[in-house]
Amino acid sequence: MVTFQEISPADFFYRNRDIAGFTNPSRAIFVSVRELVENSLDSADQMSVPPEVYVRLTEENGITTSNESGNGVYTLKIMDNGSGIAARHIPSAFGQVLFGSNYKLKQARGTFGLGGTMAILYGQITTHKPVLIRSSTGGSKVYEYKMMIDIQRNRPLILDRKTRRNSEKWRGTIVEYSLEGDYYRAMSKILEYLKQTALVTPYADIRFVDPKGRLYMFTRATTKMPPPPTETLAHPYGVDVETLQRLIRITNTRNLLDFMQKHFHRVGKGTSLSFLDFAGFVRTANPQTMKPEDVERLVESIKKFKKFRHFFGKSSEGIIKEALKKTKSQKILEIMEKAFPDVERTIILRLLSSASLVRTKNPKKLRPDEIVRLVRMMKRFDSFLPPDASCLSPLGEDLLKTGILKELKPEFIAVSQRKPSTYAGHPFIIETAIAYGGEIPKKDDITVYRFANKIPLLYDEASDVSVRVIRGINWRRYKVASGMPLAILIHLCSTKVPYKTVGKEFIADRPEVKAEILNGIREVARRLQMFLAKREHVAKEKKRLTVFSKYLPKIARFSTDLAGKSEMPNIELLLKSVSKYDSEGN
Amino acid sequence: MIRKETEISVKNKKEDVLKDLKEFGGTLYDQMDNGSFPWVEMPSRSTENIFYSPDVRQYVLGEKSVKRTSRNIRHLKPFTQMVWAGFFASELVKNRKTSTLRDVYYSAQAYEMTFKDQPESNNILTDLETATGFAREDFNVFPEERSALFGDLTIEYTVPGYEGKQLNMTSHPDGVMIGPSVVSSVFAKAGCDKVIAIEKGGLFTRFIEERVHEKFNALLVLTAGQAPRATRHFLNRLNRELDLPVYIFTDGDPWGMHIAMVIISGSANAAHLRGLTTPDAKWGGVYATDIVDYKLPTDPLTDVDIKRLHELEKDPRYTGELWKREIKTFLKIKKKAEQEAFSRYGLTYIVDEYLPAKLEEMAD
């Protein structure tokens, strides 16, 4: 007999932890550090405080470095100076999967409130030990919880709860728990992750103590932070049936015209009307049943607003009344369109709407098939304004430069921030940078640093859209030769990063995103080309000077001998005039 | 009397060379001292600037000139090499030493003036010739010797250690090599009244054995194939200083014909130089018509031979009636013959019958 059983989200992730990246001990420890560091950085970003994050990994049971390659049990402790969590939210924030502060539309590192709890969940299932949370929002108290997750019911199990006085007005969160992992295999990835995080977050102080007691410090180079993102409404292009149903459930609007305006990004009255008309959700008054005051309102509206007077003309009253007399049509929109063939349908709709002759359904009364049609039409309608980028928090060219200079110390750097663009209703911004020399390794291939919402992407490089774009470029055109110390950085900011997997490893091949990445890289590559051309020029001039210094004295010597003179001619001026080019080149 | 004249000619040449090289250095010196990059202007040697001059009866360079300036980085190295070559030449002439092209190539390395290869070094020397108007032999740079002479001419050496010593050119039965010491010698006494230039060593020896020098009162010169520049210059001097007519005998094919022509009218490669041609010299055979008249044993003309004949047809040096006739005949009979072919009538036939007939024919 088949039995059906509901499973909780925690249970679901317990059973499917692979898809969240906890595939093996080394990957698990890497993902745990990453998720918690990202939570900490997000939380400080929200407060507009330059983040300070302290991460410590220690091996338990006193076994230090016993087996360099095997698994071990580690204690992971992360401390930040972020917003802190209100006491009543602490249990849910860390003891319940899919509870998070990020489940809204604005750019943040984490998206679902999933990662941090998943990390703790993983710790619990591998060591069966509780997690210790300490947090304060900067008030008079610090709250401390010892708890576990009830996996089957997706509920926190509080084992102990303490309150302490916060005499130092400390604000932030400390998370400490045990997990099984393999640090030594994950070490290079963790260090690379922290280095790249420091690169893309140059205003953060990050310290890491590894199980051997080695301290890695990534010191901030600036306290300037990018402006925090603002929350935005959903854009119609990015909405699915489920989202629409949720919006209908919570809305207090009575008709679709208002509904569209209130719950969607950059939808005003005009757009709302045209869209609903396009989607077939607009009904206009029936002339056969229209009362004289309805006609009066229509005529008055034209008189009242300048723009309607402009479109419909002074004699409009007569034309309308004449048309109404003769007609058998049941739609005022139809009559008006016939009477004023030169006026656009949208304008007529706006007029009718302002005269209260337009009806749209109450969203709560939409039938399921109507909801589906509405969503479909949203994707088809081509006159929605593109989303604006205020909900995004790109790093900005200055900070990007600061970060790269700090971590790579290159000889040359060019950064570019593209204008906001959208894919499928989601706004995004591409930031690119190219750096040459310094600590960048000389490789056959260009070193690529990929970031999405300030998160370094370290795995599956070959599948990433940026890498494909970079491979598709003819680099010789930019004077780039193989073996140059060259790094390219791509940062994608979006309210929804088109990851291909839950594991946040690489970005899918969206044409809009691809085009922006290509343009961004081309822009910085052109500047690199100029730099390389100049270098080449300087090198050429240096060589030039060398050649002149070699031969001119010989000419002087031989002609002195030939001419039978005793003194050499003065060629200092000549050599100086050659070296003039050189000083220009520098 | 002869001695005096030629002595002046030889001596003057050396002085002229030194004077010219000194001026060359002085010009460059002054240019540098005045704060400009040294430069020289010389006639262009590109093919479109080489013309055949019917007046001078040789190839000459046209009006076009090129400016070599040390300001241009691409010119800088060859420019320096040329100045060095001038310096080296002046050292050779002053110290009365001779040298070969190969020597020049290696000597440069002592001055950190490495040439890429022999052609580069040769080219630089040609530049110096063009810039100064002197041949490299005037700078005491000689090719390997292979030509020789024999006959009643007494020369007086000017080379160090032999100054004033005289030698009659009949003193050695194999002939005397035309080397630097012969070329730079002064003509002291001449008992001969004509010069016979011969392409091949075998015939040269035969002529000496058969005492052609006595029988015809001739000075015999072996060109050993295409005559070296030193030999062409020497023939020019014999003709000019001693007024001796020059007759040339070569194989009966387009190549032999051209050996004679280069002695007479020079080559395009030497268009920048004078004194290497002997315009009044005459080609005596073997003609194509001789092949017919004397019924000589022959070889068929090869494709290369025929191609060469067609080239010569268009060559501006080959405008004379004799040349036209012979080219036409060669193309008609499609046959060629070597000088030795006369041996079919006995070893002395060429001296007893052919040579007197030819000399008579040319004297007309």
Interface residues (C-beta under 8 A of the other chain):
Chain A: R544 V547 F548 Y551 L552 K554 I555 A556 F558 S559 T560 D561 L562 A563 G564 K565 P569 N570 I571 L573 L574
Chain B: L21 K22 F24 G25 G26 L28 Y29 D30 M32 D33 G35 S36 F37 P38 S70 I73 L76 K77 F79 T80 V83 W84 G86 F87 S90 Y111 E112 M113
